Amino acid sequence: MASRRRTLGWVAMSERDVQRIRVLSEVLGGRRTVGTAATLLDVTPRQARRLLGPLRDGGGGAIGQRLRGRPSNRKIAPELRDHAVALVRERYPDFGPSLAPEKLAEVHGLLVSAETLRKWLIEAGLWLSRKQRRTFHQPRRRRESLGELIQIDGSEHRWFENRAAPCTLLVFIDDATGRLMQLRFVASESTETYFEALRGYLETHGCPVAFYSDKHTVFRVAKQDTKGGHGITQFGRALSELNIEIICANSSQAKGRVERVNRTLQDRLVKELRLAGISSMGLPATISFRNFVELFNARFAVVPPVPRTCIAS
């Protein structure tokens, strides 16, 4: 009785399977050649002959996908999935699905693609899909060459989490390539700290054509009735003497590229400092910057439209 029930059971088939059964049945009935059947089914004659065997021996149900209703041979073991999700939940709860698989491979030898891990984290409630997250202002078009425009900004944050007091990271990023040009920890944004950062940038990269900043008082005179200086700050006068233009954005969206980099740094850099055990703005952090910047640029920087470096003259 059980055998009869299996014989009379339903077999799920696709439209392609139904067409194959019809055409190959004509071959078995002598009404069509293997060659014409292969052409009609868009397969090789060899594959058509291979399909005739199961149809002759097992009927139409044998033509369907043999793995239908069974787990894929490429399916990842549930134990591996559970282990990866548990590691992210316990050790990397604030890591995104792009950074987390890097650490799983680097620290734990667990190889999982970013998209697979993203799916697992969404199913586990540890990550929000793109549709569930807010959208951002459409970025403006990049400049064409390296050094043509350098976006600068200060990002105040708990970079060392609870291991030290909040501080500010000065970020210099090239607009054309998205490359991090310089990072520097300071206590706060001031004319003095920006002068120090400017000196470090010029010694390493030379003079860019222009800097792009917000309207911080380091770059722009807030009071229109300020006497003397023609409405230019001390930092602005220094840039003018170096023939470097300073452009002040009218909104945070206008300098969205560096704002997005700041968010990425607040995610990735904070975790790298944590994993490295760094808890201050001293030399260890400076050394860590070098490795971090190199890896960051290798992953996120793009090729500029015009392969040249612009230097202010």
N, C-alpha and C positions, 0 to 999 in steps of 0.2 A: 504493500500500500504506500509506504514511504517513497519507494522508487517511482511509483506512478505519479505521486504528487509532484516530485521533482520534474518529471517529464512534462506534466501539464502546467508547470509554473510559467509565470510571465518572464520574458527576456527583454530587457531594455535595449533598444537599438536606435542608432542615429539614422538620418536620412541617407547618409553615405552607405551604411551597412545594408539598408534595404535595397539600394540600387545595385550593390555588389551581388547580393543574393539573386536578384532578378536576372542580371546579365550573365552571371556564371551558371545559373540554372539553364540558360539557353545554350551555353557551351556544352554542359553535360547532356542536354537533349539533342545535341547534334545540329542545332539551328544557328550556331555562330561559331567562328573560329576563335582560338586563343588570341591570335593577333588582333583581330577587330575588338575583342572584349578588352584587351589591354589598352587599346587606344581610347575606347569609350570611357574606361574607368580611370584614365590618366595614370596608369602604372606600367611597369615594364612587363613584357611577356613572361619573364621568369617569375615575377611576383604574382602574376595572374595564375600561373600553374601551381604556385605554392598555396594560393587561396582555394584552389579546386579541391585539394586533399581534405581539409577540414569540412568543406561543404558536402563532399561525397560521403565522408565517414560519419559526421555528426549532425548533418542537417544545417538549416539556416542559423540556429543558435550558436553554432561554432564559429561563425564569421565575426561575431562581435568581439570587442576588445577583451582579451583574456583577463586583463587586470581590472575590468570593470567590477566595482563593488568591493575591491580589495585595496589595501593600502599601497601607495606608490612605492616603488623600489628606492626612490630618492627621498622619501619622507624621513625627516630628522627624528631620532629617537626621543620620546617624551621625557626620558631622564635627562638628556642633554638640554632640552628646552627648560625644564624645571630648574636645573642647576644654573643655567645662565641667568634666568630671571631672579633666582634667589641671590646670586652674587650682586646683581645690580641693585636689588632691594636692600641688601645688607651693607654693601661696601660703596656703591656708587649711586645712591638714591637720587642725587641731583645731576647726574650725568645724562646728557642727551643721547639719542640713538646713533649719533655720528661718532661721538667721543667714546662712549661706553664699549663698543666692540674693539676699539683700539686697545683699551686697557685690558679687556678680557683676553685678547691675544697676547699682549705684551707681558702681563703679570701672571695670567693663569693658563696660558697656552690653549685657550678656547677659541676656535675659529668659527665665527658667526658673521654673516654679512650684515651690513647696516640695515638693509630693508627687512631682512628676516627678524632681526632684533627689534626693529621699530614695530613690526606687527605684533610680536610677543608682548612688548611693553604696553601697547595700546590695549590688547586683550586683558592684560593684568591690571589695567588702570593706573599704570605708572607713567604714561605719556599721553599727551593730547594730539590728535591728528591735526593735519594742516587746516582742515575746515573748522576745527574747534578753537583754533588760535586766531588772534586778531591779525588783520592784514596791515601792512605798512605803506607809507607814502611811496609812490613810484619814484625810484632813484633817477636823477638826471643823468644825462649822457656823460661818460667819462672823458677826461682830457686825452689827448692823443699820445703824449710822450712822457717818459719817466722824468720827473723833476719839473714838469710844467706847472703843476699845482700840488702843493703839499698841505693836506688838511691837518690841523693841529687842534688838540682839545685836552682838557683836564677832566679826569673821571675820578670823583671822590667815591670811595667804596671801602668796605671791610676786606681788603685784599688778603689779609692774613687771618680772616675770620675772627675767632675769639682769642687768637694767640697774640694779638697786638691791637693797638688803637687804629681807627680808620685813618687812611691817608689818601693822597691823590696820585694818580698815575698820569703823567704827561705822555700823550700818544701823538706820534708823527706818522702819518700814513700817506703814501703816494696815491693821487687820485686816479692816474691812468692804469696802474697795475694792481692796486690794492695791497702793495707791499708795506709791511711795517718797516719804517725807516729808523725809528728810535722809540724806546720806552724808557721812562725815568720816574722813579718814585720820589715824591717830595711831600713835605708836610702839608702844603696847600698851594693853590695857584697864586703867584705873585710875579711882579716884574723881575725880581731877582732870580726866582726859580726858572722862569722862562728864558732869561738871559743865559743861565747855565745850560739849559737844554739846547738853546740855539747854538751856543759855542760847540757843544758836542756834535750837533748835526752838521755844522759847517766843516768841522775838522774831518768828519767821516765822509760826507757826501758832496761838499761844495755848496754853492749858492743856488737855490731853486729860482724859478722865475717868479713865483708868487706863493704866499701862504694864505690859507683859507681858514678863518676862525669864527668864533661866535663874537658877541658884542661885550665880552668881558672888558673891564676897565683897563686891563693890561694893553688891549689892542685899540680901544676906542674911547674917546673922551665923552663921558656921559652927559656933562653939562654943556649946553650949547653956548653959554655966555662966559666960558673959561677964558681968562685973559692970558695972552701970550701963547706961544707954541703953535698958533694957527690951528688949534683943535687936534693936534697930533700928540700922541702919548710918547713917552721916552722910548718905549720899545718900537713904536712906529717910526720915530726919527732914526733909530739905529738901522732899521730895515731899509729906510729910504737912502741912507748913506751907502748901503751895500747894493743899491739898485734892485731891491726885492720888494715887490708889490705886496701889500696886505689887503685882503678882501674880507669884509665882515658879513657873515650870512644874516639874513633877516629872520630866520626861523631855524629851529632844530631840524625840521624836515629838509631844509636846504642843504645842510651838511650831514645828511642821513648816512653817508658812507662811513664816516668816522664814528657816528653814533652806533651804527650796527656793529662795528668792530669793537667798540667799548662793551657792548652786551656780550659779544663772543669772548672777549678777554675776561669779563667778570664771571664767565662760566668756566672756560678752559684754564686760564692762568691761575685762578684761585685754587683749582684742583691740583694743578702741577706744583704750586708752592706747598700745598698741603702734603702731597705725596713725597716731595723732596725734604719736608721737615723744616722749611724756611719760615722764620717768624719775625724778620726785621727787614728794614730797607738797606741794610749794609751790603758788603761785598758778595756774600752768597747769593743774594737776590740778583745782583748785577751779572754774575756769572751764569745764573739760571736763565736770565733774559737772552743771552747769546744763543743758547741751545733752543730755547722756545721760539725766538724770532726766526731762526733758520727753518725749523720744522713748520711753523705757521705759514711762512712765505711759500715753502715748497707745496703746501696743501691748498692754500687759498689764493695766492697771487696769480694774476693772469698776464698774458702777453699783451703789451700795448699795441694799439693800431699802427703806430709809427715807431719802429725799433731804433730809437735814438734817445740820448739823454740831454735834456735841456738844462743849461747853466746860465744864470744871469750874467750879463756882461755890462 
